[in-house]
Amino acid sequence: MPADVDKAPILSLERSRELFESVQQAAHSFGVRDVEVLFAAHRGALTRFANNNIHQNVAEQGQWISVRVLFDQKTARATTNRFDADSIRSAVEQAIALTKSVAPDTELLPLAQPSLIPEISRFDAATASSSPMDRAQAVAHAIRVVEGAGQTAAGFYSTGQSVEAIFNSAGVAALHSETMVQFSITAMAEDSSGWAKESAVAYSAIDPVQMARCASEKARLSRDPREIDPGRYTVIMEPAAVLDLVGQMFGDFSATALEDKRSFLTDRLGTKLFGDNIHITDDVAHPLQAGVPFDGEGVRRRKLALVDAGVPRELAYARSSARRAGVEPTGHGFPVPNEIGEAPMNIVIAGGSTSIEQMIASTARGVLVTRFWYIREVDPFSKIMTGMTRDGTFLIEDGRLTCGLRNFRFNQGLIELLNNVEALSPTVRASGEEAFDMVVPAMKVRGFHFTEVTRF
């Protein structure tokens, strides 16, 4: 594919407008006036490696149109991945047939009206045009670092671009293009391992060699792991650990979840739950964030003060939940119809000025955790979670890392955890395995509850 094509967004505003006009014409021919159309397109490539060798390179490209129609207080949608006129007409016809078959919804809202949606530049030409050779060379350099330490490397390197757009017959017309690069590496030794993962919009923001050094060093330092008794420890959680554990609670900051009484914030909104040093926002415009500046109905995403000095303040509202509550929607709704409602998707946990090295130096005895995995909810109202440490768990004694540890299982309440944060590092964009990417700090937490030692 020519380089100039690679560097261009894969679906333009003009092309989206043309496709929407085709949808409208088809709907009008069936006597339907109210139409909403979601567009999406993506192009991505992935290089996988294991046992110190690249073993897979794949690429894919896809697109779809989702058509929603409204009439007689009913709505439904149909989706196709073909953009020709006959396929679009068929999707419209299917949406109409489905709409006729559903029961009327007395709470169904009319289509969203247009609003001013800011443009956020998140398209990096170098990411969009990166080649298999670019990824292969970077992976080869990373493997050499791990292999040179007598360890085995595995992971992936992916690059891609995506476009999301929404148009409706009330005048909404919004499109967002962005790129994304991800690199993940695990360095494995005989009885230890280390791990690193990052994501970014810009290709130049990722340094696979440096990440390989980090993962390899963790594997080296955690060899011959000791076993210590479970119990409550001061724990320093690196950003990926914070992301995956604390990230489990943000679906509860949904007005629909609160209305259904399935949120741990039920009867707690506006009361102090966490420590004074906990400040959390949802901010799609944050420079380290990624994502679309409008929601599934075309409403502009507003910045939310989810937690202010330990007090949960604001919720995410879709248009329907906002109407029921008598407030303005916040632009966090999912495409209609859905049963979930809304959720914040651009989490930013405010950080501090204490580096991880300073946290370690100030700890008489504790545990450093690289990341958690296999996290599950134990108690939804207390937000108690269970899971295990992985790929770099270390004992801290007298302000320094003294050895690797056998991994732990934990049972830890997030409310308690966020009341026990003693120090925060500066924020970074973090990637993990159990939650979507967020902007978070590392945290030093007292009294973290490890319940048992695992077998590895």
Beta strands, then each sheet from edge to edge (+ up, - down):
strand 1: 34-50
strand 2: 53-71
strand 3: 74-80
strand 4: 152-168
strand 5: 173-188
strand 6: 193-200
strand 7: 231-237
strand 8: 280-282
strand 9: 304-308
strand 10: 311-312
strand 11: 347-349
strand 12: 365-379
strand 13: 384-397
strand 14: 400-404
strand 15: 408-413
strand 16: 421-424
strand 17: 428-430
strand 18: 438-440
strand 19: 443-453
sheet 1: 3+ 2- 1+ 4- 5+ 6-
sheet 2: 14+ 13- 12+ 7+ 19- 15+
sheet 3: 14+ 13- 12+ 7+ 19- 16+
sheet 4: 10+ 9- 8+ 11-
sheet 5: 17+ 18-
end
